[in-house]
Amino acid sequence: MGYYPDSRTPAHAPGASPEDIRGSIRVHQEGLLQYAAKVWGAEHRLSGKVLDVGCGLGGGSLFWAQEYGADVTAVTNAPEHAPIVEGFAREAGVGGKVRSLVCDANRLSVDDGPYDAAVAIESSGYFNRPQWFQRLADLIRPGGSVCIEEVFTTRPGGADVWAEYFYCKPVPVREYVQAAEAAGFALVDEVDVTAETAPFWEESAAWTKAVLDTDDSLSAVERRNMRISLLANQAQGAEWRAGGLTLGFLRFEKK
């Protein structure tokens, strides 16, 4: 997702090229991490030993290491991603601050804890949350944080729209709270940024349409997939505006 502080102002000019739109998306995606850092007090809580759970290709891991000096363990369940994360870390000059760990988030087992914090950026929806929090209870120090940025649902229709495309069914915030409390964590911060992230879907759809309109090299299969993506982006945006899906930052503390 991306963070758009002034959600009433178009992020890119009409008729912008795919490259320009992609550049705008990237700026606002980093803006989301910058806002997360502010909300979570990263200078205090994400500057020590950090677990980045569901790290993808490592963007968040690099951010915490570069901006806050964190020693990050980047957790992925995709073996092919691990060398990519470590390669990006070397390119960014933080090769000694980021290491990858290939494992299932629900079966985390690391031997260099305890950790000061765990972070999950748009990944926790794929986890067995009760099991995940129970594992984190053994890895996070007392007073440490679990910081989550995720999509949540307020009605069944919203969950279905999300799951049809992302194969991940979001749940209400209360299900996170219940799982966390059972493992000894308490919710201490909750920030809703649904309005500030809504333009992301407009930009993502605009990029997809611009590629379809300008790239003659796309195969028939690629065009079909991109049209499906375009429809999905439009459906997500509609559900966002209708209030069926929300985006929030949660922070739990270990008691």
C-alpha positions in Angstrom: 0.0 0.0 0.0 1.0 3.7 -0.1 0.4 6.6 2.2 -1.1 9.8 0.7 -1.3 12.5 3.4 -3.5 14.7 1.2 -5.8 12.1 -0.2 -7.9 14.7 -2.1 -5.0 15.7 -4.4 -4.2 13.4 -7.4 -0.8 11.8 -6.9 0.1 11.9 -10.6 -0.8 14.1 -13.6 -3.5 13.0 -16.1 -1.9 11.0 -18.9 1.2 10.1 -16.9 3.4 7.3 -18.3 3.6 4.0 -16.5 7.1 4.9 -15.3 5.9 8.1 -13.8 3.0 6.4 -12.0 5.2 3.6 -10.8 7.6 6.2 -9.4 4.7 7.9 -7.6 3.6 4.6 -6.1 7.1 3.9 -4.9 7.4 7.3 -3.2 4.1 6.8 -1.4 5.0 3.2 -0.4 8.1 4.5 1.3 5.9 7.2 2.8 3.8 4.4 4.4 6.9 3.1 6.1 7.9 6.6 7.3 4.4 7.0 8.7 4.6 3.6 10.4 7.9 4.6 11.9 6.3 7.7 13.4 3.3 5.8 14.7 5.4 3.1 16.3 8.1 5.2 17.7 10.8 3.5 15.6 13.7 5.5 17.0 13.0 3.8 20.4 11.3 0.5 19.5 12.7 -0.5 16.0 16.3 0.4 16.4 17.5 -2.8 18.2 16.9 -6.4 17.3 13.9 -6.7 15.0 12.1 -9.6 13.3 10.6 -8.6 10.0 8.1 -11.4 9.6 6.8 -12.0 6.0 9.5 -9.7 4.7 8.8 -10.1 0.9 11.9 -8.9 -1.0 13.1 -7.0 2.1 12.0 -3.4 1.6 10.9 -3.0 5.2 14.0 -4.8 6.5 16.3 -2.4 4.6 14.3 0.6 5.8 14.6 -0.3 9.5 18.3 -1.1 9.1 19.1 2.0 7.1 17.0 4.6 8.9 17.2 3.3 12.5 20.2 1.1 12.6 18.2 -2.0 13.5 19.7 -5.5 13.3 17.0 -7.2 11.3 16.2 -10.9 10.8 14.1 -10.9 7.6 11.8 -13.9 7.7 10.4 -15.4 4.5 8.8 -18.8 3.6 10.1 -18.5 0.0 13.7 -19.9 -0.2 14.2 -18.1 -3.5 13.7 -14.7 -1.8 16.4 -15.1 0.8 19.4 -14.4 -1.5 17.5 -11.5 -3.1 17.0 -9.9 0.3 20.6 -10.3 1.2 21.7 -9.0 -2.2 19.6 -5.9 -1.8 21.0 -5.4 1.7 24.6 -5.5 0.4 23.7 -3.0 -2.3 22.1 -0.7 0.3 25.2 -0.9 2.5 23.5 -2.8 5.3 24.7 -6.3 4.6 25.9 -6.7 8.1 22.6 -5.5 9.6 20.1 -7.7 7.7 20.1 -11.5 7.5 17.4 -13.7 6.0 15.7 -16.6 7.7 13.7 -19.1 5.7 10.9 -20.6 7.8 7.1 -20.6 8.4 6.1 -17.6 10.5 4.0 -19.9 12.7 7.1 -22.0 13.5 9.6 -19.3 14.1 12.7 -20.6 15.9 15.6 -18.3 16.2 18.6 -18.7 18.6 19.8 -15.1 18.9 16.8 -13.6 20.8 15.2 -12.1 22.7 14.1 -9.6 20.1 13.0 -6.0 20.9 10.2 -6.1 18.3 8.5 -8.0 15.5 7.1 -6.2 12.5 4.6 -7.6 9.9 3.8 -5.3 7.0 0.8 -6.7 5.1 1.8 -10.3 5.8 0.0 -11.3 9.1 -3.2 -12.0 7.2 -1.6 -15.2 5.9 -0.6 -16.4 9.4 -2.4 -18.6 11.9 -2.6 -15.6 14.3 -3.0 -17.5 17.7 -0.1 -19.7 16.8 2.0 -16.8 15.6 1.5 -14.7 18.8 2.3 -17.8 20.9 5.6 -18.2 19.1 6.4 -14.5 19.5 5.7 -14.7 23.2 8.9 -16.9 23.3 10.9 -14.5 21.1 10.0 -11.0 22.2 11.5 -9.5 25.4 9.1 -8.2 28.1 8.0 -4.7 27.1 8.9 -5.5 23.5 6.5 -4.7 20.6 4.6 -6.5 17.8 3.9 -3.9 15.1 1.4 -4.8 12.4 0.2 -2.9 9.3 -2.6 -4.8 7.8 -6.0 -4.8 6.0 -8.9 -5.5 8.3 -12.6 -6.2 7.5 -15.8 -4.7 8.8 -18.2 -6.9 6.9 -18.1 -10.2 5.1 -18.3 -8.7 1.6 -15.0 -6.9 2.1 -13.2 -10.0 3.1 -14.5 -11.8 0.0 -13.3 -9.1 -2.4 -9.8 -9.2 -0.9 -9.6 -13.0 -0.7 -10.6 -13.5 -4.3 -7.5 -11.8 -5.5 -4.9 -12.1 -2.7 -5.9 -15.6 -1.5 -5.9 -14.2 2.1 -9.1 -13.5 4.0 -8.8 -10.5 6.3 -10.5 -10.4 9.7 -11.6 -7.8 12.2 -9.1 -6.2 14.5 -10.8 -7.9 17.5 -9.5 -11.3 16.3 -5.9 -10.0 16.5 -6.6 -8.6 20.0 -8.0 -11.9 21.2 -5.0 -13.9 19.8 -2.5 -11.4 21.2 -4.1 -11.3 24.7 -4.1 -15.1 24.9 -0.3 -15.0 24.3 0.4 -12.3 26.9 0.4 -9.2 24.6 -1.8 -6.1 25.0 -3.0 -3.7 22.3 -1.5 -0.3 23.1 -1.8 1.6 19.8 -4.3 1.5 16.9 -4.3 4.0 14.0 -6.7 3.9 11.1 -5.3 5.2 7.8 -8.0 3.9 5.4 -8.7 7.4 3.9 -5.0 8.2 3.5 -4.3 4.9 1.6 -7.4 4.9 -0.7 -5.6 6.7 -3.5 -3.2 3.7 -3.8 -5.9 1.7 -5.6 -6.4 4.6 -8.1 -2.7 4.7 -8.8 -2.4 1.0 -9.1 -5.3 0.8 -11.5 -4.0 3.8 -13.5 -0.6 2.1 -13.8 -2.2 -1.1 -15.0 -4.3 0.7 -17.6 -1.4 2.8 -18.8 0.7 -0.4 -19.4 -2.2 -2.0 -21.3 -2.6 1.1 -23.4 1.1 1.6 -24.3 2.9 -1.7 -24.2 2.5 -3.6 -27.4 4.9 -6.3 -26.4 2.4 -7.9 -23.9 1.3 -11.4 -24.8 -2.3 -12.4 -24.8 -1.9 -14.2 -21.4 -0.2 -11.1 -19.9 -3.0 -8.8 -21.2 -5.6 -11.1 -19.7 -3.8 -11.2 -16.3 -3.5 -7.4 -16.3 -7.1 -7.0 -17.1 -8.0 -9.2 -14.1 -5.6 -7.1 -12.0 -7.3 -3.9 -13.2 -10.8 -5.2 -12.2 -9.4 -6.3 -8.8 -7.8 -3.0 -8.1 -11.1 -1.2 -9.0 -13.0 -3.6 -6.7 -10.6 -3.0 -3.8 -10.9 0.7 -4.2 -14.7 0.6 -4.2 -14.7 -1.6 -1.0 -12.2 0.9 0.6 -14.5 3.8 -0.1 -17.5 1.9 1.1 -15.9 1.1 4.4 -15.9 -2.7 4.0 -12.1 -2.8 4.2 -9.9 -0.7 6.5 -6.2 -0.3 6.8 -4.6 0.1 10.2 -1.4 0.2 12.3 -1.5 -1.9 15.5 1.1 -2.1 18.2 1.0 -4.8 20.9 3.3 -4.9 23.9 4.4 -8.0 25.7 3.2 -7.8 29.3 
